[in-house]
Amino acid sequence: MRHFRLLMCLLMSVSLAPLPAEARQKTVGATKAAKAKTRHKARAAANPKRIISTLHESMGNHTRSDAIRQSEAGESVFTLPAGELRLASSKALIVNQTTGETIYAKSTSTPTPIASVTKLMTAMVMLDQHLPMDEVIAVGDGDVDLLKGTSSRLRVGTALPRQEMLQLALMSSENRAASALARTSPLGMAAFVEAMNRKATELGMTNSHFVDPTGLNSENVSTAEDLVKMVKAAYQYPEIRAASTSAASEVPVAGYRRPLEFRNTNILVRNGSWDIGLSKTGYISEAGRCLVMQAQIADQPLIIVLLDSWGKFTRIGDAQRIRKWIESSIGNRRSLG
């Protein structure tokens, strides 16, 4: 017992002995380095304009190509300190409209049906022809959907100014209106679709193909990367911005006693709490729920592409998560300043 107590005292004296000078210097140096690193990150993050560069630093030695390869596996390119962004949409891309920087990416180069997002291309090709927007055009038998059997409140024979048809095609995703815009073009339907593909080529949309102006055909395909290019181009048309962001419109339609109310298919446009400069939704079973937008979030102009969302409200939920993620991240950085 006496030897055991002596051994315990010896061990305690060793553990309480001061560190050698060299060891103390290493410990103090490591602590100072850690604090300096923390201060550097705080200063970098305090400026919202440095968000992207801070993200790049947080990726360590990963290059941009490494990040894109990761995104093809379904992972986000960047993770903000506020937490990882997880989206339910199968394919997604968020890009700063001004700088072109990628903020988030997920399966961005995978071709997929894009449903009524197609109508943005339809609108651009029609507007490029500089046709009189007050000219009245009518829904014809050729505009009836025989592929999916979708219904429409625009009966055959409904005549509206081309401007009204454009608004209904973009705001309410009216398939007959989009079809009528293409069919009544001087080009004719077949040549109009060819013009859509030429426009895609001009915009550098190398993985996109169009076969009809409505998006009902699942052979209308594109990628998230290509759709960012299309949204950027469509944003240059004031008519598209105005029509796609109208909350609702009353339209007098022959056969109805009262004007019909058409609403925007994007509930985020209707609720008024978002600053949206362009919007288009889409849905067919092969494409899932789709949403593309230009929106101002935390003073940043962003282009958001969400494709193949599985649930009716998933794309809206993803958009809300994106907004919260970006706003909270920038808010955290400003609070450090």
N, C-alpha and C positions, 0 to 999 in steps of 0.2 A: 504493500500500500504506500509505504514511504517513497519507494522508487517511482511509483505511478504519479504521485503528487509532484515530485521533482521534474518528471518528464512533462507534465502539463504546464508547469510554470515556465519551463524552457520554451515550449511551443508558443505560449502567449507572448513572451518577451520578443520572440522573433517576429510575430505578426504585427506587433505594435511598433517595431523599430522603424525609424524614418527611412524613406526611399533614398537610395543613393542620388547624388546630385544629377548624374546623367539621366537616370530614370525619371526624376522630377521634371527635368527640362523637356524630355520627350512627351510626358503627359500634358504639361502646360502648353507645349507647342501644338499638340493635337487638338486641344480644347480651343486654342485661339484660331486654328485653321478652320475648325468646324463652325465657330461663331462667324468668322469672316465669310465663309461660304454661305451661311444663312443670310447675312446682311446683303451679300451680292444678289442672291435670289430675290430678296425682298425688294431691293431697289429696281431690279429688272422687271419684276412683276407689277410694281406700282404704276408703271406707265402702260395704259391699255394698248398703245401702238406697238409695244414690244411683246405682246402676247404670243405671236407666232414664233419669234426668236427664242423666247423662253421655253416654248414647247419643244423646239428643236434641241435646245440644251438638255431638256429633261429626257430626250430619247437616247442620250449617251452617244455611242459610236454608230447607231443605226443611221443609214443614209435614207434619203427620200425614196429611193427604189426599194430599199428594205421595207419601208413603211407600206408602200403600195403592195408589195408581195404579201405582207401581213394582211392587208385589207382584203385581198382576194380570198383569204382563208376565213373572212368574216370578222376581222378584228378592226378596231378603230385605229386610225393613223396616229392620232395624238390623244394624250390624256392630260387634261388640265388638273392642277392641284386640287381643285374643288371636287374631284372624283371622276371616275370613268363614265362616259356617256354610253348608255346601252339603249339601242333602238330595236323595235320589233320589226320594222321594215326589213325585208331581205336585202335590199340594195339601197344605199344612201350616200349622199355626197353633200357637203357644205363647203362653199367656197366664198371667199371675200370677193365681191364683185369688182372692187377697185384695184386691189393688188393681185388678184388671181391666186392668192394663197389658199391651200387646202386646210380646212380646220378639222374636218372629219371625213373619213371615207370607209366604205364597206361594199365590197364586191362591185367596184365602180366600172369595170370593163366587161362585165358579163351582159351580153345582149339579151333583151327580154321584151315581150310585148308591152306597149306603152298606152294602149287604149286611147282615151280621148285627149291625152296630152298631145296627140297628133294634131289636134285642131289649131295649135299654135303655128305649126308649119302651114296649115291650110290658110290661116289668116294672113301670114306674111306673103305667101305666093299671090293671094288675091289682091292684097294691098299694093304689091309691086306692080300690078297692072294699071294702077291709077284709074280705076273705073269710077263712074259717078256713084257716090254713096247714097244719093237720094233716089236713084233709079229703083223702081218697084220690080221685084222679082217674085216668082211664085213657086211654091212647093209642087213638084210633079210626081208622077207615078214612079219615076226612076229614083226618087229620094226616099222611098219607103224601104225600111230595113227588112230584107228577105233572108239575111244571114243569121241574125240572132233573134229576129222577131220582136225587137223592142218597140214600144209604143211611143206616141208623140201627140201632144195637143195641137200640133200644127198639121191640120188636115190637108190632104191633097187639094190644091187650088188656093190655099192661103197665100195671099199676096202682101208683101211687106217691103219697105225700102231696104236696100242692101245693108245700110247701117244697122237697121233693126235685126236683120238676119245675122250679122256679125256679132252683135251683142248677145243674142240668144245662143249662138254657137259657143261663145267663150264663157259667158256668165253662167248659163244654165246647161251647157253641154248638149244643146239640142242637135241631134244627129241629122235631122231633116234640113235644118238651117245650114249646117256645114256642107251637106251634100249639095244643096241648092246653090250655095256660093261657088262651088267648083263647077257644077253642071252648067250654070248660066254664064260662066266665063267664056270669053271669045275663044279660048283654047279648046274648050270641050273637056269632058271628064278625063279621058285617057291622057291627053297632052298635059292636063293640069297636074295629074299624078306624076308624070315625067318631070314636070317643072319642080315639084316638091323634092324629088330625088336630086335634081340638079342643085337646088338651093342647099340641100344637106351637104352635098359635096363641096360647094363654095364655102360653107361654114366650117369645113373640116370635120364633119360628122362621119367619120370613116366606118363606123360600125352601125350605121342606121339604114333602114330601108322602109319605104312607104308603098302601099298598094291601094289605099283609098283615103279620102279626105276626112273620114269620121273617126277612125280608130277602132271601128267595130271588128275589123279583120285582124286576127292575131298575128298576121304576117307583117304588120306595122311594128317594127322592132327598133330598139335603140339601146344605148347604155347610159348610165348615170353621167359619165364623163361627156358624152355627146349632148345630153340634154342640158347640161350647164351651158354649153355653147349655144344651144337653141334658145334658151331663156335669155341669155345675154343679147342675142340678136333681136328677139321679139321685144325686149324692153326698149329698143330704139324706136318702136312704133307707138306714138301717142294713142292711136286708136285702139291698139291691143291693151295698153295699160288701162285706159279708161273703161273699156268693155269688160275686161276680166276682173276688175276690182269694183264693179257696181254691185251693190248689195241686193237690189231687186229692181224690177221694172214692170209696169203695167202696160200690156200690149193689146190693142183692139184686134181681135181675130174674128174673121167672118164665120158665122154660125153660132157665135156665143153672144148672149145679150149684153154681157158686161165685159170690160177688158179683163184679160187673164193676167194674173200676177205670176211672174217668173222670178225665181230667187237664185242667188249664187250657190253653186254646189259646194263651195268652200265655206264652212260655218265660221272660220276664223275671219273671213272678210265681213260676214254679217254681224259678228258680235262687237266689232268696233274697237277692240282693245289692242289690235295689232296695226302696225304701220306697214301695209302691204302694197307694193308697187306693181306687181303682176302676179297672177294666180291661174292655175289650171289643174283640175282634178281629172281622174280617169278611172274607169272600171270596166273590165270584162273578166270572165272567170279565169282566162289564161294569164291575165296580167296582174290580177289582184287589185287592191286599192292603190292608186297612185296620186301623188301630189307634187307639183313643182311650184316654187314661189320665188319672188324677189321680195325681200323684207328687210326692214331696218330694225336691228336688234342691238341695244346698247350703243347706239350711234354708229353702228357698222352696217354697211350695205351688204347683205348676204344673199346668195342664191342657194336655195335648199331644194334638193331632189330626193324624194322618198318613193321607192318603187316596191311593188309586190308586198304590200301590207296585208296581213291575213284577216284582220277583223274590220268591221265597218267603221270603227272609230280609232283604229290603231294609228293611221297616218296622222290624225289630229292629235292624238296623244303623243306621238313622236315629235311633232312640231312643238307642242307645249314643253316637252322635255328638253328639246334643243334650246328653246328660248330661256328656260330656267337655268340650264347648264351654263350658257354663255353669260347671262346677266349676273349670276351668282359668282362666276369666276372673275369677271371684271370688277364686280363689287368688292370681292375679297382683296384684289390688287390695289384698288383705290384706297381701301381702308388702311393699307400698309404704308401709304404715302405720307 
